[in-house]
Amino acid sequence: MPKNILNRAHSRVLANALTKQHKIAIAGVAALGTAAIAVSAVPSNADTVTTGAPATATQVAGGTTLKNVKGTVTDQLADQTVKLDAFAAQKKAADEAAAKKRAADAAKKAAADAAAKKAAQDRAAKEAASRSTQRLDMQPVAAKTYANNLDGWIRQSLDIMKQHNIPGSYSGLHRNIMRESSGNPMAINNWDINAINGIPSKGLLQVIQPTFNAYHVSGTSWNIYDPVANITAACNYAAHRYGSMDNVNSAY
């Protein structure tokens, strides 16, 4: 068989093999989702094809190079994966920072709301207290009144004594008044030693003038016959000498 016939047969076999490898490469590109790789067509009049050991690229007639499609696509996917991972990490960090900021803002708002609520409550309490004080100022307490009799005189004297820390009880005062004057505020003793000495005992509790003047309680009358003034001064004297009018059971 002539040598040129063998060369043409060999060329067709290699061309068919190259076409099959080309199709596989294109299918690989579609499966991996990368850009299509253009491959130059093999001229029909090619006479020879250089053969040799496999390499990262295959030499085709006319000087066209078919690159290692699988390796290139894998590298591109690896680069894209790295970029996507980096983007996902950045997005996750940004989301976490935004969530922390929202939580911090919510906490600040809650604290501000609580402070505003407390301030409003404090203002309301102060305003209520102020209104209460104003009402008290506008509504003075009515003065206490006492009956103009022995019961009223004793009760009024006890209230004054309480203000001045002078001890004594209703029963102790009443008992001594009835013994000394039988409840007569104008009673006077003109026969005892005090009368002989020119300073007779006077009033409900029969007090001499010097004693009345010495133990007079402020806020009461200076008239020794005034029932309340007489009782209060006598009780003040008894407190200093006997501890209390309650301890007096006879002339004192």
MODELLER restraints for C-alpha pairs under 7 A, 6 or more apart:
rsr = mdl.restraints
at = mdl.atoms
rsr.add(forms.Gaussian(group=physical.xy_distance, feature=features.Distance(at['CA:8:A'], at['CA:47:A']), mean=6.65, stdev=0.5))
rsr.add(forms.Gaussian(group=physical.xy_distance, feature=features.Distance(at['CA:11:A'], at['CA:47:A']), mean=6.72, stdev=0.5))
rsr.add(forms.Gaussian(group=physical.xy_distance, feature=features.Distance(at['CA:11:A'], at['CA:48:A']), mean=6.41, stdev=0.5))
rsr.add(forms.Gaussian(group=physical.xy_distance, feature=features.Distance(at['CA:11:A'], at['CA:49:A']), mean=6.90, stdev=0.5))
rsr.add(forms.Gaussian(group=physical.xy_distance, feature=features.Distance(at['CA:25:A'], at['CA:69:A']), mean=6.21, stdev=0.5))
rsr.add(forms.Gaussian(group=physical.xy_distance, feature=features.Distance(at['CA:26:A'], at['CA:36:A']), mean=6.82, stdev=0.5))
rsr.add(forms.Gaussian(group=physical.xy_distance, feature=features.Distance(at['CA:28:A'], at['CA:70:A']), mean=6.88, stdev=0.5))
rsr.add(forms.Gaussian(group=physical.xy_distance, feature=features.Distance(at['CA:29:A'], at['CA:35:A']), mean=6.80, stdev=0.5))
rsr.add(forms.Gaussian(group=physical.xy_distance, feature=features.Distance(at['CA:29:A'], at['CA:36:A']), mean=6.05, stdev=0.5))
rsr.add(forms.Gaussian(group=physical.xy_distance, feature=features.Distance(at['CA:32:A'], at['CA:73:A']), mean=6.96, stdev=0.5))
rsr.add(forms.Gaussian(group=physical.xy_distance, feature=features.Distance(at['CA:34:A'], at['CA:73:A']), mean=6.27, stdev=0.5))
rsr.add(forms.Gaussian(group=physical.xy_distance, feature=features.Distance(at['CA:39:A'], at['CA:66:A']), mean=6.65, stdev=0.5))
rsr.add(forms.Gaussian(group=physical.xy_distance, feature=features.Distance(at['CA:40:A'], at['CA:64:A']), mean=6.41, stdev=0.5))
rsr.add(forms.Gaussian(group=physical.xy_distance, feature=features.Distance(at['CA:42:A'], at['CA:61:A']), mean=6.18, stdev=0.5))
rsr.add(forms.Gaussian(group=physical.xy_distance, feature=features.Distance(at['CA:46:A'], at['CA:61:A']), mean=6.77, stdev=0.5))
rsr.add(forms.Gaussian(group=physical.xy_distance, feature=features.Distance(at['CA:49:A'], at['CA:61:A']), mean=5.96, stdev=0.5))
rsr.add(forms.Gaussian(group=physical.xy_distance, feature=features.Distance(at['CA:56:A'], at['CA:67:A']), mean=6.46, stdev=0.5))
rsr.add(forms.Gaussian(group=physical.xy_distance, feature=features.Distance(at['CA:56:A'], at['CA:68:A']), mean=5.34, stdev=0.5))
rsr.add(forms.Gaussian(group=physical.xy_distance, feature=features.Distance(at['CA:57:A'], at['CA:65:A']), mean=6.17, stdev=0.5))
rsr.add(forms.Gaussian(group=physical.xy_distance, feature=features.Distance(at['CA:57:A'], at['CA:66:A']), mean=5.41, stdev=0.5))
rsr.add(forms.Gaussian(group=physical.xy_distance, feature=features.Distance(at['CA:57:A'], at['CA:67:A']), mean=4.48, stdev=0.5))
rsr.add(forms.Gaussian(group=physical.xy_distance, feature=features.Distance(at['CA:57:A'], at['CA:68:A']), mean=5.61, stdev=0.5))
rsr.add(forms.Gaussian(group=physical.xy_distance, feature=features.Distance(at['CA:58:A'], at['CA:65:A']), mean=5.75, stdev=0.5))
rsr.add(forms.Gaussian(group=physical.xy_distance, feature=features.Distance(at['CA:58:A'], at['CA:66:A']), mean=5.22, stdev=0.5))
rsr.add(forms.Gaussian(group=physical.xy_distance, feature=features.Distance(at['CA:58:A'], at['CA:67:A']), mean=6.76, stdev=0.5))
rsr.add(forms.Gaussian(group=physical.xy_distance, feature=features.Distance(at['CA:59:A'], at['CA:65:A']), mean=5.04, stdev=0.5))
rsr.add(forms.Gaussian(group=physical.xy_distance, feature=features.Distance(at['CA:59:A'], at['CA:66:A']), mean=6.74, stdev=0.5))
rsr.add(forms.Gaussian(group=physical.xy_distance, feature=features.Distance(at['CA:146:A'], at['CA:152:A']), mean=4.86, stdev=0.5))
rsr.add(forms.Gaussian(group=physical.xy_distance, feature=features.Distance(at['CA:146:A'], at['CA:156:A']), mean=6.57, stdev=0.5))
rsr.add(forms.Gaussian(group=physical.xy_distance, feature=features.Distance(at['CA:150:A'], at['CA:183:A']), mean=6.60, stdev=0.5))
rsr.add(forms.Gaussian(group=physical.xy_distance, feature=features.Distance(at['CA:153:A'], at['CA:227:A']), mean=6.24, stdev=0.5))
rsr.add(forms.Gaussian(group=physical.xy_distance, feature=features.Distance(at['CA:153:A'], at['CA:228:A']), mean=5.46, stdev=0.5))
rsr.add(forms.Gaussian(group=physical.xy_distance, feature=features.Distance(at['CA:154:A'], at['CA:170:A']), mean=6.78, stdev=0.5))
rsr.add(forms.Gaussian(group=physical.xy_distance, feature=features.Distance(at['CA:156:A'], at['CA:228:A']), mean=6.84, stdev=0.5))
rsr.add(forms.Gaussian(group=physical.xy_distance, feature=features.Distance(at['CA:157:A'], at['CA:228:A']), mean=5.43, stdev=0.5))
rsr.add(forms.Gaussian(group=physical.xy_distance, feature=features.Distance(at['CA:157:A'], at['CA:231:A']), mean=6.54, stdev=0.5))
rsr.add(forms.Gaussian(group=physical.xy_distance, feature=features.Distance(at['CA:157:A'], at['CA:232:A']), mean=5.61, stdev=0.5))
rsr.add(forms.Gaussian(group=physical.xy_distance, feature=features.Distance(at['CA:161:A'], at['CA:167:A']), mean=6.92, stdev=0.5))
rsr.add(forms.Gaussian(group=physical.xy_distance, feature=features.Distance(at['CA:161:A'], at['CA:232:A']), mean=6.64, stdev=0.5))
rsr.add(forms.Gaussian(group=physical.xy_distance, feature=features.Distance(at['CA:166:A'], at['CA:236:A']), mean=6.17, stdev=0.5))
rsr.add(forms.Gaussian(group=physical.xy_distance, feature=features.Distance(at['CA:166:A'], at['CA:239:A']), mean=6.74, stdev=0.5))
rsr.add(forms.Gaussian(group=physical.xy_distance, feature=features.Distance(at['CA:167:A'], at['CA:239:A']), mean=6.60, stdev=0.5))
rsr.add(forms.Gaussian(group=physical.xy_distance, feature=features.Distance(at['CA:167:A'], at['CA:244:A']), mean=5.57, stdev=0.5))
rsr.add(forms.Gaussian(group=physical.xy_distance, feature=features.Distance(at['CA:168:A'], at['CA:244:A']), mean=5.66, stdev=0.5))
rsr.add(forms.Gaussian(group=physical.xy_distance, feature=features.Distance(at['CA:168:A'], at['CA:245:A']), mean=5.72, stdev=0.5))
rsr.add(forms.Gaussian(group=physical.xy_distance, feature=features.Distance(at['CA:168:A'], at['CA:246:A']), mean=5.92, stdev=0.5))
rsr.add(forms.Gaussian(group=physical.xy_distance, feature=features.Distance(at['CA:169:A'], at['CA:246:A']), mean=6.69, stdev=0.5))
rsr.add(forms.Gaussian(group=physical.xy_distance, feature=features.Distance(at['CA:172:A'], at['CA:245:A']), mean=6.16, stdev=0.5))
rsr.add(forms.Gaussian(group=physical.xy_distance, feature=features.Distance(at['CA:172:A'], at['CA:246:A']), mean=4.40, stdev=0.5))
rsr.add(forms.Gaussian(group=physical.xy_distance, feature=features.Distance(at['CA:173:A'], at['CA:245:A']), mean=6.59, stdev=0.5))
rsr.add(forms.Gaussian(group=physical.xy_distance, feature=features.Distance(at['CA:176:A'], at['CA:205:A']), mean=6.97, stdev=0.5))
rsr.add(forms.Gaussian(group=physical.xy_distance, feature=features.Distance(at['CA:176:A'], at['CA:249:A']), mean=6.97, stdev=0.5))
rsr.add(forms.Gaussian(group=physical.xy_distance, feature=features.Distance(at['CA:177:A'], at['CA:183:A']), mean=5.89, stdev=0.5))
rsr.add(forms.Gaussian(group=physical.xy_distance, feature=features.Distance(at['CA:177:A'], at['CA:204:A']), mean=5.59, stdev=0.5))
rsr.add(forms.Gaussian(group=physical.xy_distance, feature=features.Distance(at['CA:177:A'], at['CA:205:A']), mean=5.33, stdev=0.5))
rsr.add(forms.Gaussian(group=physical.xy_distance, feature=features.Distance(at['CA:180:A'], at['CA:204:A']), mean=6.74, stdev=0.5))
rsr.add(forms.Gaussian(group=physical.xy_distance, feature=features.Distance(at['CA:180:A'], at['CA:205:A']), mean=5.63, stdev=0.5))
rsr.add(forms.Gaussian(group=physical.xy_distance, feature=features.Distance(at['CA:180:A'], at['CA:206:A']), mean=6.17, stdev=0.5))
rsr.add(forms.Gaussian(group=physical.xy_distance, feature=features.Distance(at['CA:181:A'], at['CA:187:A']), mean=5.90, stdev=0.5))
rsr.add(forms.Gaussian(group=physical.xy_distance, feature=features.Distance(at['CA:181:A'], at['CA:204:A']), mean=5.25, stdev=0.5))
rsr.add(forms.Gaussian(group=physical.xy_distance, feature=features.Distance(at['CA:181:A'], at['CA:205:A']), mean=6.52, stdev=0.5))
rsr.add(forms.Gaussian(group=physical.xy_distance, feature=features.Distance(at['CA:181:A'], at['CA:206:A']), mean=6.97, stdev=0.5))
rsr.add(forms.Gaussian(group=physical.xy_distance, feature=features.Distance(at['CA:183:A'], at['CA:204:A']), mean=5.91, stdev=0.5))
rsr.add(forms.Gaussian(group=physical.xy_distance, feature=features.Distance(at['CA:184:A'], at['CA:204:A']), mean=5.86, stdev=0.5))
rsr.add(forms.Gaussian(group=physical.xy_distance, feature=features.Distance(at['CA:185:A'], at['CA:203:A']), mean=4.67, stdev=0.5))
rsr.add(forms.Gaussian(group=physical.xy_distance, feature=features.Distance(at['CA:185:A'], at['CA:204:A']), mean=4.66, stdev=0.5))
rsr.add(forms.Gaussian(group=physical.xy_distance, feature=features.Distance(at['CA:185:A'], at['CA:225:A']), mean=6.02, stdev=0.5))
rsr.add(forms.Gaussian(group=physical.xy_distance, feature=features.Distance(at['CA:185:A'], at['CA:227:A']), mean=5.67, stdev=0.5))
rsr.add(forms.Gaussian(group=physical.xy_distance, feature=features.Distance(at['CA:186:A'], at['CA:203:A']), mean=5.29, stdev=0.5))
rsr.add(forms.Gaussian(group=physical.xy_distance, feature=features.Distance(at['CA:186:A'], at['CA:225:A']), mean=5.97, stdev=0.5))
rsr.add(forms.Gaussian(group=physical.xy_distance, feature=features.Distance(at['CA:187:A'], at['CA:202:A']), mean=5.83, stdev=0.5))
rsr.add(forms.Gaussian(group=physical.xy_distance, feature=features.Distance(at['CA:187:A'], at['CA:203:A']), mean=5.17, stdev=0.5))
rsr.add(forms.Gaussian(group=physical.xy_distance, feature=features.Distance(at['CA:187:A'], at['CA:204:A']), mean=6.70, stdev=0.5))
rsr.add(forms.Gaussian(group=physical.xy_distance, feature=features.Distance(at['CA:188:A'], at['CA:200:A']), mean=6.73, stdev=0.5))
rsr.add(forms.Gaussian(group=physical.xy_distance, feature=features.Distance(at['CA:188:A'], at['CA:201:A']), mean=5.75, stdev=0.5))
rsr.add(forms.Gaussian(group=physical.xy_distance, feature=features.Distance(at['CA:188:A'], at['CA:202:A']), mean=4.47, stdev=0.5))
rsr.add(forms.Gaussian(group=physical.xy_distance, feature=features.Distance(at['CA:188:A'], at['CA:203:A']), mean=6.43, stdev=0.5))
rsr.add(forms.Gaussian(group=physical.xy_distance, feature=features.Distance(at['CA:189:A'], at['CA:195:A']), mean=6.61, stdev=0.5))
rsr.add(forms.Gaussian(group=physical.xy_distance, feature=features.Distance(at['CA:189:A'], at['CA:200:A']), mean=5.58, stdev=0.5))
rsr.add(forms.Gaussian(group=physical.xy_distance, feature=features.Distance(at['CA:189:A'], at['CA:201:A']), mean=5.34, stdev=0.5))
rsr.add(forms.Gaussian(group=physical.xy_distance, feature=features.Distance(at['CA:189:A'], at['CA:202:A']), mean=6.59, stdev=0.5))
rsr.add(forms.Gaussian(group=physical.xy_distance, feature=features.Distance(at['CA:190:A'], at['CA:200:A']), mean=5.88, stdev=0.5))
rsr.add(forms.Gaussian(group=physical.xy_distance, feature=features.Distance(at['CA:194:A'], at['CA:200:A']), mean=5.00, stdev=0.5))
rsr.add(forms.Gaussian(group=physical.xy_distance, feature=features.Distance(at['CA:194:A'], at['CA:201:A']), mean=6.79, stdev=0.5))
rsr.add(forms.Gaussian(group=physical.xy_distance, feature=features.Distance(at['CA:199:A'], at['CA:208:A']), mean=6.02, stdev=0.5))
rsr.add(forms.Gaussian(group=physical.xy_distance, feature=features.Distance(at['CA:199:A'], at['CA:209:A']), mean=6.76, stdev=0.5))
rsr.add(forms.Gaussian(group=physical.xy_distance, feature=features.Distance(at['CA:200:A'], at['CA:208:A']), mean=5.91, stdev=0.5))
rsr.add(forms.Gaussian(group=physical.xy_distance, feature=features.Distance(at['CA:201:A'], at['CA:207:A']), mean=4.84, stdev=0.5))
rsr.add(forms.Gaussian(group=physical.xy_distance, feature=features.Distance(at['CA:201:A'], at['CA:208:A']), mean=4.45, stdev=0.5))
rsr.add(forms.Gaussian(group=physical.xy_distance, feature=features.Distance(at['CA:202:A'], at['CA:208:A']), mean=6.17, stdev=0.5))
rsr.add(forms.Gaussian(group=physical.xy_distance, feature=features.Distance(at['CA:202:A'], at['CA:225:A']), mean=6.86, stdev=0.5))
rsr.add(forms.Gaussian(group=physical.xy_distance, feature=features.Distance(at['CA:203:A'], at['CA:224:A']), mean=6.69, stdev=0.5))
rsr.add(forms.Gaussian(group=physical.xy_distance, feature=features.Distance(at['CA:203:A'], at['CA:225:A']), mean=5.09, stdev=0.5))
rsr.add(forms.Gaussian(group=physical.xy_distance, feature=features.Distance(at['CA:203:A'], at['CA:230:A']), mean=6.33, stdev=0.5))
rsr.add(forms.Gaussian(group=physical.xy_distance, feature=features.Distance(at['CA:204:A'], at['CA:227:A']), mean=6.50, stdev=0.5))
rsr.add(forms.Gaussian(group=physical.xy_distance, feature=features.Distance(at['CA:204:A'], at['CA:230:A']), mean=6.64, stdev=0.5))
rsr.add(forms.Gaussian(group=physical.xy_distance, feature=features.Distance(at['CA:204:A'], at['CA:231:A']), mean=6.77, stdev=0.5))
rsr.add(forms.Gaussian(group=physical.xy_distance, feature=features.Distance(at['CA:205:A'], at['CA:230:A']), mean=6.78, stdev=0.5))
rsr.add(forms.Gaussian(group=physical.xy_distance, feature=features.Distance(at['CA:205:A'], at['CA:231:A']), mean=6.27, stdev=0.5))
rsr.add(forms.Gaussian(group=physical.xy_distance, feature=features.Distance(at['CA:205:A'], at['CA:234:A']), mean=6.55, stdev=0.5))
rsr.add(forms.Gaussian(group=physical.xy_distance, feature=features.Distance(at['CA:207:A'], at['CA:234:A']), mean=6.47, stdev=0.5))
rsr.add(forms.Gaussian(group=physical.xy_distance, feature=features.Distance(at['CA:212:A'], at['CA:224:A']), mean=6.86, stdev=0.5))
rsr.add(forms.Gaussian(group=physical.xy_distance, feature=features.Distance(at['CA:212:A'], at['CA:233:A']), mean=5.78, stdev=0.5))
rsr.add(forms.Gaussian(group=physical.xy_distance, feature=features.Distance(at['CA:212:A'], at['CA:234:A']), mean=6.98, stdev=0.5))
rsr.add(forms.Gaussian(group=physical.xy_distance, feature=features.Distance(at['CA:215:A'], at['CA:233:A']), mean=5.15, stdev=0.5))
rsr.add(forms.Gaussian(group=physical.xy_distance, feature=features.Distance(at['CA:215:A'], at['CA:236:A']), mean=6.02, stdev=0.5))
rsr.add(forms.Gaussian(group=physical.xy_distance, feature=features.Distance(at['CA:215:A'], at['CA:237:A']), mean=5.81, stdev=0.5))
rsr.add(forms.Gaussian(group=physical.xy_distance, feature=features.Distance(at['CA:216:A'], at['CA:233:A']), mean=4.78, stdev=0.5))
rsr.add(forms.Gaussian(group=physical.xy_distance, feature=features.Distance(at['CA:217:A'], at['CA:232:A']), mean=6.65, stdev=0.5))
rsr.add(forms.Gaussian(group=physical.xy_distance, feature=features.Distance(at['CA:217:A'], at['CA:233:A']), mean=5.95, stdev=0.5))
rsr.add(forms.Gaussian(group=physical.xy_distance, feature=features.Distance(at['CA:220:A'], at['CA:229:A']), mean=5.17, stdev=0.5))
rsr.add(forms.Gaussian(group=physical.xy_distance, feature=features.Distance(at['CA:221:A'], at['CA:229:A']), mean=5.49, stdev=0.5))
rsr.add(forms.Gaussian(group=physical.xy_distance, feature=features.Distance(at['CA:222:A'], at['CA:229:A']), mean=7.00, stdev=0.5))
rsr.add(forms.Gaussian(group=physical.xy_distance, feature=features.Distance(at['CA:224:A'], at['CA:230:A']), mean=5.60, stdev=0.5))
rsr.add(forms.Gaussian(group=physical.xy_distance, feature=features.Distance(at['CA:235:A'], at['CA:244:A']), mean=6.90, stdev=0.5))
rsr.add(forms.Gaussian(group=physical.xy_distance, feature=features.Distance(at['CA:235:A'], at['CA:245:A']), mean=5.52, stdev=0.5))
rsr.add(forms.Gaussian(group=physical.xy_distance, feature=features.Distance(at['CA:238:A'], at['CA:244:A']), mean=5.44, stdev=0.5))
rsr.add(forms.Gaussian(group=physical.xy_distance, feature=features.Distance(at['CA:238:A'], at['CA:245:A']), mean=5.23, stdev=0.5))
rsr.add(forms.Gaussian(group=physical.xy_distance, feature=features.Distance(at['CA:239:A'], at['CA:245:A']), mean=6.31, stdev=0.5))
